[in-house]
Amino acid sequence: YGYFVSAQGNCRFASFKGQQVSFFNIDCSKFESKGTKWKTHAYKYWWQGTLNEALDDEFEIKSDGSFLVFRTYLSKNMENKIFK
């Protein structure tokens, strides 16, 4: 479970270590993240930006356009403990 936020340009997002995050490019030709497990770029297809992970209590996006961010409420490890 989680939530979406729309964003544009350069942004910082509150997070926590292990939070699952996904990025969906709307119209960016430049898209870079700092503080995520996997490198990002201006994805052509929406599925390409899914299943990333925050490394600490915030992450940063540098972009030249609009995008969506999905963040889970719990870390993957916490979900496994609660729902089993």
N, CA, C and O atoms as a Maestro MAE file, in Angstrom:
{
 s_m_m2io_version
 :::
 2.0.0
}

f_m_ct {
 s_m_title
 :::
 protein
 m_atom[336] {
  # First column is atom index #
  i_m_mmod_type
  r_m_x_coord
  r_m_y_coord
  r_m_z_coord
  i_m_residue_number
  s_m_chain_name
  s_m_pdb_residue_name
  s_m_pdb_atom_name
  i_m_atomic_number
  :::
  1 25 0.835 -1.177 0.000 1 A "TYR " " N  " 7
  2 3 0.000 0.000 0.000 1 A "TYR " " CA " 6
  3 2 0.879 1.240 0.000 1 A "TYR " " C  " 6
  4 15 1.981 1.230 0.550 1 A "TYR " " O  " 8
  5 25 0.386 2.312 -0.621 2 A "GLY " " N  " 7
  6 3 1.174 3.527 -0.685 2 A "GLY " " CA " 6
  7 2 0.378 4.665 -1.293 2 A "GLY " " C  " 6
  8 15 -0.851 4.627 -1.346 2 A "GLY " " O  " 8
  9 25 1.090 5.669 -1.748 3 A "TYR " " N  " 7
  10 3 0.431 6.864 -2.276 3 A "TYR " " CA " 6
  11 2 1.262 7.491 -3.390 3 A "TYR " " C  " 6
  12 15 2.482 7.337 -3.446 3 A "TYR " " O  " 8
  13 25 0.566 8.200 -4.273 4 A "PHE " " N  " 7
  14 3 1.181 8.910 -5.384 4 A "PHE " " CA " 6
  15 2 1.237 10.403 -5.082 4 A "PHE " " C  " 6
  16 15 0.349 10.939 -4.418 4 A "PHE " " O  " 8
  17 25 2.273 11.068 -5.565 5 A "VAL " " N  " 7
  18 3 2.336 12.528 -5.577 5 A "VAL " " CA " 6
  19 2 2.837 12.957 -6.951 5 A "VAL " " C  " 6
  20 15 3.683 12.294 -7.552 5 A "VAL " " O  " 8
  21 25 2.314 14.056 -7.431 6 A "SER " " N  " 7
  22 3 2.823 14.617 -8.684 6 A "SER " " CA " 6
  23 2 3.857 15.679 -8.339 6 A "SER " " C  " 6
  24 15 3.754 16.348 -7.311 6 A "SER " " O  " 8
  25 25 4.851 15.826 -9.203 7 A "ALA " " N  " 7
  26 3 5.922 16.787 -8.943 7 A "ALA " " CA " 6
  27 2 6.484 17.291 -10.263 7 A "ALA " " C  " 6
  28 15 6.177 16.782 -11.341 7 A "ALA " " O  " 8
  29 25 7.315 18.303 -10.131 8 A "GLN " " N  " 7
  30 3 7.883 18.936 -11.316 8 A "GLN " " CA " 6
  31 2 9.218 19.576 -10.936 8 A "GLN " " C  " 6
  32 15 9.346 20.138 -9.849 8 A "GLN " " O  " 8
  33 25 10.199 19.496 -11.809 9 A "GLY " " N  " 7
  34 3 11.488 20.142 -11.577 9 A "GLY " " CA " 6
  35 2 12.312 19.427 -10.523 9 A "GLY " " C  " 6
  36 15 12.259 18.203 -10.402 9 A "GLY " " O  " 8
  37 25 13.077 20.202 -9.757 10 A "ASN " " N  " 7
  38 3 13.939 19.645 -8.716 10 A "ASN " " CA " 6
  39 2 13.175 19.581 -7.398 10 A "ASN " " C  " 6
  40 15 12.608 20.581 -6.959 10 A "ASN " " O  " 8
  41 25 13.159 18.399 -6.762 11 A "CYS " " N  " 7
  42 3 12.368 18.194 -5.541 11 A "CYS " " CA " 6
  43 2 13.095 17.280 -4.570 11 A "CYS " " C  " 6
  44 15 13.880 16.420 -4.969 11 A "CYS " " O  " 8
  45 25 12.817 17.483 -3.285 12 A "ARG " " N  " 7
  46 3 13.249 16.560 -2.229 12 A "ARG " " CA " 6
  47 2 12.005 15.948 -1.610 12 A "ARG " " C  " 6
  48 15 10.981 16.610 -1.440 12 A "ARG " " O  " 8
  49 25 12.116 14.663 -1.277 13 A "PHE " " N  " 7
  50 3 10.987 13.935 -0.710 13 A "PHE " " CA " 6
  51 2 11.394 13.294 0.607 13 A "PHE " " C  " 6
  52 15 12.444 12.658 0.696 13 A "PHE " " O  " 8
  53 25 10.562 13.460 1.629 14 A "ALA " " N  " 7
  54 3 10.776 12.764 2.891 14 A "ALA " " CA " 6
  55 2 10.595 11.277 2.645 14 A "ALA " " C  " 6
  56 15 9.747 10.868 1.852 14 A "ALA " " O  " 8
  57 25 11.397 10.472 3.329 15 A "SER " " N  " 7
  58 3 11.360 9.035 3.103 15 A "SER " " CA " 6
  59 2 11.872 8.320 4.340 15 A "SER " " C  " 6
  60 15 11.994 8.925 5.405 15 A "SER " " O  " 8
  61 25 12.169 7.052 4.206 16 A "PHE " " N  " 7
  62 3 12.843 6.281 5.246 16 A "PHE " " CA " 6
  63 2 13.615 5.163 4.571 16 A "PHE " " C  " 6
  64 15 13.269 4.727 3.473 16 A "PHE " " O  " 8
  65 25 14.656 4.707 5.234 17 A "LYS " " N  " 7
  66 3 15.498 3.659 4.663 17 A "LYS " " CA " 6
  67 2 14.654 2.423 4.359 17 A "LYS " " C  " 6
  68 15 13.935 1.920 5.222 17 A "LYS " " O  " 8
  69 25 14.754 1.947 3.129 18 A "GLY " " N  " 7
  70 3 14.013 0.760 2.722 18 A "GLY " " CA " 6
  71 2 12.645 1.035 2.124 18 A "GLY " " C  " 6
  72 15 11.971 0.104 1.683 18 A "GLY " " O  " 8
  73 25 12.220 2.294 2.097 19 A "GLN " " N  " 7
  74 3 10.921 2.611 1.497 19 A "GLN " " CA " 6
  75 2 10.969 2.304 0.000 19 A "GLN " " C  " 6
  76 15 11.906 2.698 -0.694 19 A "GLN " " O  " 8
  77 25 9.968 1.611 -0.476 20 A "GLN " " N  " 7
  78 3 9.873 1.311 -1.900 20 A "GLN " " CA " 6
  79 2 9.324 2.539 -2.614 20 A "GLN " " C  " 6
  80 15 8.300 3.094 -2.217 20 A "GLN " " O  " 8
  81 25 10.019 2.962 -3.678 21 A "VAL " " N  " 7
  82 3 9.609 4.139 -4.439 21 A "VAL " " CA " 6
  83 2 9.614 3.810 -5.926 21 A "VAL " " C  " 6
  84 15 10.446 3.036 -6.401 21 A "VAL " " O  " 8
  85 25 8.686 4.402 -6.644 22 A "SER " " N  " 7
  86 3 8.615 4.239 -8.098 22 A "SER " " CA " 6
  87 2 8.432 5.606 -8.727 22 A "SER " " C  " 6
  88 15 7.767 6.478 -8.167 22 A "SER " " O  " 8
  89 25 9.030 5.785 -9.901 23 A "PHE " " N  " 7
  90 3 8.983 7.055 -10.619 23 A "PHE " " CA " 6
  91 2 8.347 6.845 -11.982 23 A "PHE " " C  " 6
  92 15 8.663 5.888 -12.690 23 A "PHE " " O  " 8
  93 25 7.449 7.750 -12.339 24 A "PHE " " N  " 7
  94 3 6.748 7.669 -13.617 24 A "PHE " " CA " 6
  95 2 6.954 8.986 -14.361 24 A "PHE " " C  " 6
  96 15 6.421 10.024 -13.966 24 A "PHE " " O  " 8
  97 25 7.723 8.934 -15.429 25 A "ASN " " N  " 7
  98 3 8.058 10.117 -16.212 25 A "ASN " " CA " 6
  99 2 6.856 10.567 -17.040 25 A "ASN " " C  " 6
  100 15 6.244 9.766 -17.747 25 A "ASN " " O  " 8
  101 25 6.529 11.835 -16.948 26 A "ILE " " N  " 7
  102 3 5.460 12.404 -17.771 26 A "ILE " " CA " 6
  103 2 6.057 13.077 -19.006 26 A "ILE " " C  " 6
  104 15 5.714 12.726 -20.135 26 A "ILE " " O  " 8
  105 25 6.947 14.041 -18.793 27 A "ASP " " N  " 7
  106 3 7.519 14.761 -19.944 27 A "ASP " " CA " 6
  107 2 8.971 15.192 -19.729 27 A "ASP " " C  " 6
  108 15 9.412 16.173 -20.328 27 A "ASP " " O  " 8
  109 25 9.712 14.488 -18.898 28 A "CYS " " N  " 7
  110 3 11.104 14.845 -18.612 28 A "CYS " " CA " 6
  111 2 12.049 14.324 -19.692 28 A "CYS " " C  " 6
  112 15 11.894 13.206 -20.182 28 A "CYS " " O  " 8
  113 25 13.030 15.151 -20.054 29 A "SER " " N  " 7
  114 3 14.139 14.657 -20.869 29 A "SER " " CA " 6
  115 2 15.377 14.491 -19.992 29 A "SER " " C  " 6
  116 15 16.345 13.842 -20.389 29 A "SER " " O  " 8
  117 25 15.342 15.088 -18.788 30 A "LYS " " N  " 7
  118 3 16.383 14.914 -17.774 30 A "LYS " " CA " 6
  119 2 15.697 14.439 -16.494 30 A "LYS " " C  " 6
  120 15 14.709 15.030 -16.057 30 A "LYS " " O  " 8
  121 25 16.224 13.370 -15.895 31 A "PHE " " N  " 7
  122 3 15.637 12.845 -14.661 31 A "PHE " " CA " 6
  123 2 16.714 12.070 -13.918 31 A "PHE " " C  " 6
  124 15 17.139 11.007 -14.372 31 A "PHE " " O  " 8
  125 25 17.158 12.592 -12.781 32 A "GLU " " N  " 7
  126 3 18.199 11.942 -11.987 32 A "GLU " " CA " 6
  127 2 17.773 11.921 -10.527 32 A "GLU " " C  " 6
  128 15 17.153 12.863 -10.033 32 A "GLU " " O  " 8
  129 25 18.113 10.838 -9.845 33 A "SER " " N  " 7
  130 3 17.799 10.756 -8.419 33 A "SER " " CA " 6
  131 2 19.078 10.667 -7.605 33 A "SER " " C  " 6
  132 15 20.115 10.207 -8.082 33 A "SER " " O  " 8
  133 25 18.975 11.117 -6.374 34 A "LYS " " N  " 7
  134 3 20.051 10.987 -5.395 34 A "LYS " " CA " 6
  135 2 19.407 10.429 -4.138 34 A "LYS " " C  " 6
  136 15 18.374 10.935 -3.699 34 A "LYS " " O  " 8
  137 25 20.000 9.396 -3.550 35 A "GLY " " N  " 7
  138 3 19.433 8.798 -2.349 35 A "GLY " " CA " 6
  139 2 18.549 7.601 -2.625 35 A "GLY " " C  " 6
  140 15 17.790 7.176 -1.754 35 A "GLY " " O  " 8
  141 25 18.640 7.039 -3.850 36 A "THR " " N  " 7
  142 3 17.899 5.821 -4.190 36 A "THR " " CA " 6
  143 2 18.882 4.709 -4.545 36 A "THR " " C  " 6
  144 15 20.014 4.968 -4.952 36 A "THR " " O  " 8
  145 25 18.435 3.487 -4.388 37 A "LYS " " N  " 7
  146 3 19.292 2.324 -4.610 37 A "LYS " " CA " 6
  147 2 19.733 2.204 -6.067 37 A "LYS " " C  " 6
  148 15 20.891 1.886 -6.336 37 A "LYS " " O  " 8
  149 25 18.834 2.451 -6.993 38 A "TRP " " N  " 7
  150 3 19.126 2.280 -8.415 38 A "TRP " " CA " 6
  151 2 19.202 3.621 -9.114 38 A "TRP " " C  " 6
  152 15 18.425 4.531 -8.825 38 A "TRP " " O  " 8
  153 25 20.151 3.738 -10.044 39 A "LYS " " N  " 7
  154 3 20.282 4.953 -10.855 39 A "LYS " " CA " 6
  155 2 19.011 5.155 -11.673 39 A "LYS " " C  " 6
  156 15 18.341 4.195 -12.056 39 A "LYS " " O  " 8
  157 25 18.697 6.402 -11.927 40 A "THR " " N  " 7
  158 3 17.509 6.720 -12.723 40 A "THR " " CA " 6
  159 2 17.908 7.530 -13.951 40 A "THR " " C  " 6
  160 15 19.008 8.076 -14.030 40 A "THR " " O  " 8
  161 25 17.000 7.589 -14.890 41 A "HIS " " N  " 7
  162 3 17.149 8.433 -16.079 41 A "HIS " " CA " 6
  163 2 15.741 8.786 -16.563 41 A "HIS " " C  " 6
  164 15 14.751 8.372 -15.960 41 A "HIS " " O  " 8
  165 25 15.657 9.532 -17.626 42 A "ALA " " N  " 7
  166 3 14.340 9.930 -18.160 42 A "ALA " " CA " 6
  167 2 13.719 8.732 -18.876 42 A "ALA " " C  " 6
  168 15 13.857 8.573 -20.089 42 A "ALA " " O  " 8
  169 25 13.040 7.905 -18.108 43 A "TYR " " N  " 7
  170 3 12.467 6.659 -18.624 43 A "TYR " " CA " 6
  171 2 11.476 6.915 -19.751 43 A "TYR " " C  " 6
  172 15 10.671 7.845 -19.694 43 A "TYR " " O  " 8
  173 25 11.550 6.079 -20.764 44 A "LYS " " N  " 7
  174 3 10.611 6.171 -21.883 44 A "LYS " " CA " 6
  175 2 9.293 5.475 -21.537 44 A "LYS " " C  " 6
  176 15 8.214 5.970 -21.864 44 A "LYS " " O  " 8
  177 25 9.392 4.326 -20.874 45 A "TYR " " N  " 7
  178 3 8.204 3.540 -20.513 45 A "TYR " " CA " 6
  179 2 7.992 3.601 -19.000 45 A "TYR " " C  " 6
  180 15 8.954 3.559 -18.234 45 A "TYR " " O  " 8
  181 25 6.747 3.701 -18.577 46 A "TRP " " N  " 7
  182 3 6.456 3.869 -17.155 46 A "TRP " " CA " 6
  183 2 6.974 2.734 -16.288 46 A "TRP " " C  " 6
  184 15 7.404 2.984 -15.162 46 A "TRP " " O  " 8
  185 25 6.952 1.497 -16.768 47 A "TRP " " N  " 7
  186 3 7.391 0.365 -15.950 47 A "TRP " " CA " 6
  187 2 8.879 0.446 -15.614 47 A "TRP " " C  " 6
  188 15 9.317 -0.180 -14.649 47 A "TRP " " O  " 8
  189 25 9.663 1.197 -16.380 48 A "GLN " " N  " 7
  190 3 11.111 1.252 -16.169 48 A "GLN " " CA " 6
  191 2 11.499 1.923 -14.852 48 A "GLN " " C  " 6
  192 15 12.584 1.665 -14.331 48 A "GLN " " O  " 8
  193 25 10.645 2.766 -14.313 49 A "GLY " " N  " 7
  194 3 10.978 3.489 -13.090 49 A "GLY " " CA " 6
  195 2 10.415 2.877 -11.827 49 A "GLY " " C  " 6
  196 15 10.438 3.511 -10.772 49 A "GLY " " O  " 8
  197 25 9.910 1.656 -11.909 50 A "THR " " N  " 7
  198 3 9.291 1.034 -10.733 50 A "THR " " CA " 6
  199 2 10.312 0.269 -9.898 50 A "THR " " C  " 6
  200 15 11.401 -0.061 -10.367 50 A "THR " " O  " 8
  201 25 9.937 -0.004 -8.655 51 A "LEU " " N  " 7
  202 3 10.670 -0.890 -7.750 51 A "LEU " " CA " 6
  203 2 12.051 -0.384 -7.355 51 A "LEU " " C  " 6
  204 15 12.995 -1.168 -7.254 51 A "LEU " " O  " 8
  205 25 12.174 0.918 -7.132 52 A "ASN " " N  " 7
  206 3 13.407 1.474 -6.593 52 A "ASN " " CA " 6
  207 2 13.279 1.503 -5.066 52 A "ASN " " C  " 6
  208 15 12.253 1.091 -4.525 52 A "ASN " " O  " 8
  209 25 14.301 1.982 -4.378 53 A "GLU " " N  " 7
  210 3 14.284 1.957 -2.918 53 A "GLU " " CA " 6
  211 2 15.042 3.153 -2.358 53 A "GLU " " C  " 6
  212 15 16.123 3.492 -2.839 53 A "GLU " " O  " 8
  213 25 14.472 3.792 -1.339 54 A "ALA " " N  " 7
  214 3 15.134 4.915 -0.667 54 A "ALA " " CA " 6
  215 2 16.242 4.388 0.237 54 A "ALA " " C  " 6
  216 15 16.095 3.346 0.875 54 A "ALA " " O  " 8
  217 25 17.351 5.120 0.283 55 A "LEU " " N  " 7
  218 3 18.492 4.705 1.095 55 A "LEU " " CA " 6
  219 2 18.526 5.355 2.469 55 A "LEU " " C  " 6
  220 15 19.253 4.893 3.348 55 A "LEU " " O  " 8
  221 25 17.750 6.423 2.672 56 A "ASP " " N  " 7
  222 3 17.806 7.161 3.931 56 A "ASP " " CA " 6
  223 2 16.489 7.901 4.167 56 A "ASP " " C  " 6
  224 15 15.450 7.510 3.636 56 A "ASP " " O  " 8
  225 25 16.534 8.972 4.966 57 A "ASP " " N  " 7
  226 3 15.303 9.672 5.347 57 A "ASP " " CA " 6
  227 2 14.820 10.700 4.326 57 A "ASP " " C  " 6
  228 15 13.832 11.391 4.575 57 A "ASP " " O  " 8
  229 25 15.496 10.815 3.183 58 A "GLU " " N  " 7
  230 3 15.001 11.626 2.078 58 A "GLU " " CA " 6
  231 2 15.707 11.222 0.793 58 A "GLU " " C  " 6
  232 15 16.784 10.627 0.823 58 A "GLU " " O  " 8
  233 25 15.090 11.551 -0.329 59 A "PHE " " N  " 7
  234 3 15.747 11.391 -1.619 59 A "PHE " " CA " 6
  235 2 15.427 12.616 -2.459 59 A "PHE " " C  " 6
  236 15 14.469 13.341 -2.193 59 A "PHE " " O  " 8
  237 25 16.246 12.832 -3.476 60 A "GLU " " N  " 7
  238 3 16.134 14.037 -4.289 60 A "GLU " " CA " 6
  239 2 15.993 13.671 -5.757 60 A "GLU " " C  " 6
  240 15 16.616 12.725 -6.240 60 A "GLU " " O  " 8
  241 25 15.170 14.429 -6.453 61 A "ILE " " N  " 7
  242 3 15.000 14.269 -7.898 61 A "ILE " " CA " 6
  243 2 15.395 15.575 -8.568 61 A "ILE " " C  " 6
  244 15 14.975 16.654 -8.149 61 A "ILE " " O  " 8
  245 25 16.206 15.466 -9.611 62 A "LYS " " N  " 7
  246 3 16.545 16.615 -10.455 62 A "LYS " " CA " 6
  247 2 15.984 16.312 -11.831 62 A "LYS " " C  " 6
  248 15 16.399 15.359 -12.491 62 A "LYS " " O  " 8
  249 25 15.038 17.134 -12.255 63 A "SER " " N  " 7
  250 3 14.391 16.892 -13.545 63 A "SER " " CA " 6
  251 2 14.080 18.212 -14.240 63 A "SER " " C  " 6
  252 15 14.167 19.288 -13.647 63 A "SER " " O  " 8
  253 25 13.722 18.098 -15.495 64 A "ASP " " N  " 7
  254 3 13.339 19.286 -16.255 64 A "ASP " " CA " 6
  255 2 11.871 19.230 -16.684 64 A "ASP " " C  " 6
  256 15 11.471 19.905 -17.632 64 A "ASP " " O  " 8
  257 25 11.083 18.432 -15.990 65 A "GLY " " N  " 7
  258 3 9.683 18.303 -16.368 65 A "GLY " " CA " 6
  259 2 8.830 17.751 -15.242 65 A "GLY " " C  " 6
  260 15 9.166 17.887 -14.066 65 A "GLY " " O  " 8
  261 25 7.726 17.127 -15.615 66 A "SER " " N  " 7
  262 3 6.747 16.595 -14.663 66 A "SER " " CA " 6
  263 2 6.888 15.085 -14.526 66 A "SER " " C  " 6
  264 15 7.276 14.393 -15.468 66 A "SER " " O  " 8
  265 25 6.563 14.581 -13.320 67 A "PHE " " N  " 7
  266 3 6.651 13.153 -13.048 67 A "PHE " " CA " 6
  267 2 5.763 12.803 -11.862 67 A "PHE " " C  " 6
  268 15 5.339 13.684 -11.115 67 A "PHE " " O  " 8
  269 25 5.487 11.523 -11.693 68 A "LEU " " N  " 7
  270 3 4.766 11.008 -10.531 68 A "LEU " " CA " 6
  271 2 5.729 10.194 -9.681 68 A "LEU " " C  " 6
  272 15 6.641 9.546 -10.195 68 A "LEU " " O  " 8
  273 25 5.511 10.237 -8.374 69 A "VAL " " N  " 7
  274 3 6.286 9.418 -7.442 69 A "VAL " " CA " 6
  275 2 5.302 8.590 -6.628 69 A "VAL " " C  " 6
  276 15 4.338 9.123 -6.079 69 A "VAL " " O  " 8
  277 25 5.548 7.283 -6.552 70 A "PHE " " N  " 7
  278 3 4.772 6.400 -5.685 70 A "PHE " " CA " 6
  279 2 5.676 5.998 -4.532 70 A "PHE " " C  " 6
  280 15 6.815 5.582 -4.746 70 A "PHE " " O  " 8
  281 25 5.165 6.122 -3.298 71 A "ARG " " N  " 7
  282 3 5.919 5.728 -2.102 71 A "ARG " " CA " 6
  283 2 5.049 4.817 -1.249 71 A "ARG " " C  " 6
  284 15 3.864 5.083 -1.048 71 A "ARG " " O  " 8
  285 25 5.642 3.745 -0.752 72 A "THR " " N  " 7
  286 3 4.899 2.835 0.114 72 A "THR " " CA " 6
  287 2 4.811 3.407 1.528 72 A "THR " " C  " 6
  288 15 5.640 4.219 1.939 72 A "THR " " O  " 8
  289 25 3.795 2.967 2.259 73 A "TYR " " N  " 7
  290 3 3.660 3.373 3.655 73 A "TYR " " CA " 6
  291 2 4.681 2.671 4.537 73 A "TYR " " C  " 6
  292 15 5.200 3.264 5.482 73 A "TYR " " O  " 8
  293 25 4.968 1.417 4.234 74 A "LEU " " N  " 7
  294 3 5.896 0.610 5.020 74 A "LEU " " CA " 6
  295 2 7.049 0.147 4.147 74 A "LEU " " C  " 6
  296 15 6.938 0.112 2.921 74 A "LEU " " O  " 8
  297 25 8.164 -0.210 4.790 75 A "SER " " N  " 7
  298 3 9.268 -0.796 4.035 75 A "SER " " CA " 6
  299 2 8.895 -2.217 3.633 75 A "SER " " C  " 6
  300 15 7.973 -2.808 4.194 75 A "SER " " O  " 8
  301 25 9.602 -2.747 2.680 76 A "LYS " " N  " 7
  302 3 9.336 -4.109 2.218 76 A "LYS " " CA " 6
  303 2 9.486 -5.107 3.369 76 A "LYS " " C  " 6
  304 15 8.696 -6.045 3.476 76 A "LYS " " O  " 8
  305 25 10.481 -4.917 4.222 77 A "ASN " " N  " 7
  306 3 10.697 -5.821 5.358 77 A "ASN " " CA " 6
  307 2 9.549 -5.757 6.358 77 A "ASN " " C  " 6
  308 15 9.142 -6.790 6.890 77 A "ASN " " O  " 8
  309 25 9.018 -4.565 6.623 78 A "MET " " N  " 7
  310 3 7.893 -4.432 7.553 78 A "MET " " CA " 6
  311 2 6.633 -5.071 6.985 78 A "MET " " C  " 6
  312 15 5.886 -5.714 7.722 78 A "MET " " O  " 8
  313 25 6.383 -4.906 5.689 79 A "GLU " " N  " 7
  314 3 5.203 -5.518 5.073 79 A "GLU " " CA " 6
  315 2 5.264 -7.032 5.194 79 A "GLU " " C  " 6
  316 15 4.249 -7.675 5.463 79 A "GLU " " O  " 8
  317 25 6.441 -7.604 4.999 80 A "ASN " " N  " 7
  318 3 6.587 -9.057 5.108 80 A "ASN " " CA " 6
  319 2 6.265 -9.548 6.517 80 A "ASN " " C  " 6
  320 15 5.693 -10.626 6.675 80 A "ASN " " O  " 8
  321 25 6.622 -8.778 7.538 81 A "LYS " " N  " 7
  322 3 6.353 -9.172 8.922 81 A "LYS " " CA " 6
  323 2 4.871 -9.030 9.272 81 A "LYS " " C  " 6
  324 15 4.315 -9.877 9.971 81 A "LYS " " O  " 8
  325 25 4.236 -7.969 8.793 82 A "ILE " " N  " 7
  326 3 2.840 -7.688 9.142 82 A "ILE " " CA " 6
  327 2 1.870 -8.619 8.425 82 A "ILE " " C  " 6
  328 15 0.919 -9.106 9.037 82 A "ILE " " O  " 8
  329 25 2.093 -8.872 7.143 83 A "PHE " " N  " 7
  330 3 1.119 -9.594 6.336 83 A "PHE " " CA " 6
  331 2 1.374 -11.090 6.237 83 A "PHE " " C  " 6
  332 15 0.751 -11.759 5.414 83 A "PHE " " O  " 8
  333 25 2.260 -11.626 7.041 84 A "LYS " " N  " 7
  334 3 2.481 -13.081 7.027 84 A "LYS " " CA " 6
  335 2 1.871 -13.723 8.234 84 A "LYS " " C  " 6
  336 15 1.955 -14.941 8.395 84 A "LYS " " O  " 8
  :::
 }
 m_bond[335] {
  # First column is bond index #
  i_m_from
  i_m_to
  i_m_order
  :::
  1 1 2 1
  2 2 3 1
  3 3 4 2
  4 3 5 1
  5 5 6 1
  6 6 7 1
  7 7 8 2
  8 7 9 1
  9 9 10 1
  10 10 11 1
  11 11 12 2
  12 11 13 1
  13 13 14 1
  14 14 15 1
  15 15 16 2
  16 15 17 1
  17 17 18 1
  18 18 19 1
  19 19 20 2
  20 19 21 1
  21 21 22 1
  22 22 23 1
  23 23 24 2
  24 23 25 1
  25 25 26 1
  26 26 27 1
  27 27 28 2
  28 27 29 1
  29 29 30 1
  30 30 31 1
  31 31 32 2
  32 31 33 1
  33 33 34 1
  34 34 35 1
  35 35 36 2
  36 35 37 1
  37 37 38 1
  38 38 39 1
  39 39 40 2
  40 39 41 1
  41 41 42 1
  42 42 43 1
  43 43 44 2
  44 43 45 1
  45 45 46 1
  46 46 47 1
  47 47 48 2
  48 47 49 1
  49 49 50 1
  50 50 51 1
  51 51 52 2
  52 51 53 1
  53 53 54 1
  54 54 55 1
  55 55 56 2
  56 55 57 1
  57 57 58 1
  58 58 59 1
  59 59 60 2
  60 59 61 1
  61 61 62 1
  62 62 63 1
  63 63 64 2
  64 63 65 1
  65 65 66 1
  66 66 67 1
  67 67 68 2
  68 67 69 1
  69 69 70 1
  70 70 71 1
  71 71 72 2
  72 71 73 1
  73 73 74 1
  74 74 75 1
  75 75 76 2
  76 75 77 1
  77 77 78 1
  78 78 79 1
  79 79 80 2
  80 79 81 1
  81 81 82 1
  82 82 83 1
  83 83 84 2
  84 83 85 1
  85 85 86 1
  86 86 87 1
  87 87 88 2
  88 87 89 1
  89 89 90 1
  90 90 91 1
  91 91 92 2
  92 91 93 1
  93 93 94 1
  94 94 95 1
  95 95 96 2
  96 95 97 1
  97 97 98 1
  98 98 99 1
  99 99 100 2
  100 99 101 1
  101 101 102 1
  102 102 103 1
  103 103 104 2
  104 103 105 1
  105 105 106 1
  106 106 107 1
  107 107 108 2
  108 107 109 1
  109 109 110 1
  110 110 111 1
  111 111 112 2
  112 111 113 1
  113 113 114 1
  114 114 115 1
  115 115 116 2
  116 115 117 1
  117 117 118 1
  118 118 119 1
  119 119 120 2
  120 119 121 1
  121 121 122 1
  122 122 123 1
  123 123 124 2
  124 123 125 1
  125 125 126 1
  126 126 127 1
  127 127 128 2
  128 127 129 1
  129 129 130 1
  130 130 131 1
  131 131 132 2
  132 131 133 1
  133 133 134 1
  134 134 135 1
  135 135 136 2
  136 135 137 1
  137 137 138 1
  138 138 139 1
  139 139 140 2
  140 139 141 1
  141 141 142 1
  142 142 143 1
  143 143 144 2
  144 143 145 1
  145 145 146 1
  146 146 147 1
  147 147 148 2
  148 147 149 1
  149 149 150 1
  150 150 151 1
  151 151 152 2
  152 151 153 1
  153 153 154 1
  154 154 155 1
  155 155 156 2
  156 155 157 1
  157 157 158 1
  158 158 159 1
  159 159 160 2
  160 159 161 1
  161 161 162 1
  162 162 163 1
  163 163 164 2
  164 163 165 1
  165 165 166 1
  166 166 167 1
  167 167 168 2
  168 167 169 1
  169 169 170 1
  170 170 171 1
  171 171 172 2
  172 171 173 1
  173 173 174 1
  174 174 175 1
  175 175 176 2
  176 175 177 1
  177 177 178 1
  178 178 179 1
  179 179 180 2
  180 179 181 1
  181 181 182 1
  182 182 183 1
  183 183 184 2
  184 183 185 1
  185 185 186 1
  186 186 187 1
  187 187 188 2
  188 187 189 1
  189 189 190 1
  190 190 191 1
  191 191 192 2
  192 191 193 1
  193 193 194 1
  194 194 195 1
  195 195 196 2
  196 195 197 1
  197 197 198 1
  198 198 199 1
  199 199 200 2
  200 199 201 1
  201 201 202 1
  202 202 203 1
  203 203 204 2
  204 203 205 1
  205 205 206 1
  206 206 207 1
  207 207 208 2
  208 207 209 1
  209 209 210 1
  210 210 211 1
  211 211 212 2
  212 211 213 1
  213 213 214 1
  214 214 215 1
  215 215 216 2
  216 215 217 1
  217 217 218 1
  218 218 219 1
  219 219 220 2
  220 219 221 1
  221 221 222 1
  222 222 223 1
  223 223 224 2
  224 223 225 1
  225 225 226 1
  226 226 227 1
  227 227 228 2
  228 227 229 1
  229 229 230 1
  230 230 231 1
  231 231 232 2
  232 231 233 1
  233 233 234 1
  234 234 235 1
  235 235 236 2
  236 235 237 1
  237 237 238 1
  238 238 239 1
  239 239 240 2
  240 239 241 1
  241 241 242 1
  242 242 243 1
  243 243 244 2
  244 243 245 1
  245 245 246 1
  246 246 247 1
  247 247 248 2
  248 247 249 1
  249 249 250 1
  250 250 251 1
  251 251 252 2
  252 251 253 1
  253 253 254 1
  254 254 255 1
  255 255 256 2
  256 255 257 1
  257 257 258 1
  258 258 259 1
  259 259 260 2
  260 259 261 1
  261 261 262 1
  262 262 263 1
  263 263 264 2
  264 263 265 1
  265 265 266 1
  266 266 267 1
  267 267 268 2
  268 267 269 1
  269 269 270 1
  270 270 271 1
  271 271 272 2
  272 271 273 1
  273 273 274 1
  274 274 275 1
  275 275 276 2
  276 275 277 1
  277 277 278 1
  278 278 279 1
  279 279 280 2
  280 279 281 1
  281 281 282 1
  282 282 283 1
  283 283 284 2
  284 283 285 1
  285 285 286 1
  286 286 287 1
  287 287 288 2
  288 287 289 1
  289 289 290 1
  290 290 291 1
  291 291 292 2
  292 291 293 1
  293 293 294 1
  294 294 295 1
  295 295 296 2
  296 295 297 1
  297 297 298 1
  298 298 299 1
  299 299 300 2
  300 299 301 1
  301 301 302 1
  302 302 303 1
  303 303 304 2
  304 303 305 1
  305 305 306 1
  306 306 307 1
  307 307 308 2
  308 307 309 1
  309 309 310 1
  310 310 311 1
  311 311 312 2
  312 311 313 1
  313 313 314 1
  314 314 315 1
  315 315 316 2
  316 315 317 1
  317 317 318 1
  318 318 319 1
  319 319 320 2
  320 319 321 1
  321 321 322 1
  322 322 323 1
  323 323 324 2
  324 323 325 1
  325 325 326 1
  326 326 327 1
  327 327 328 2
  328 327 329 1
  329 329 330 1
  330 330 331 1
  331 331 332 2
  332 331 333 1
  333 333 334 1
  334 334 335 1
  335 335 336 2
  :::
 }
}
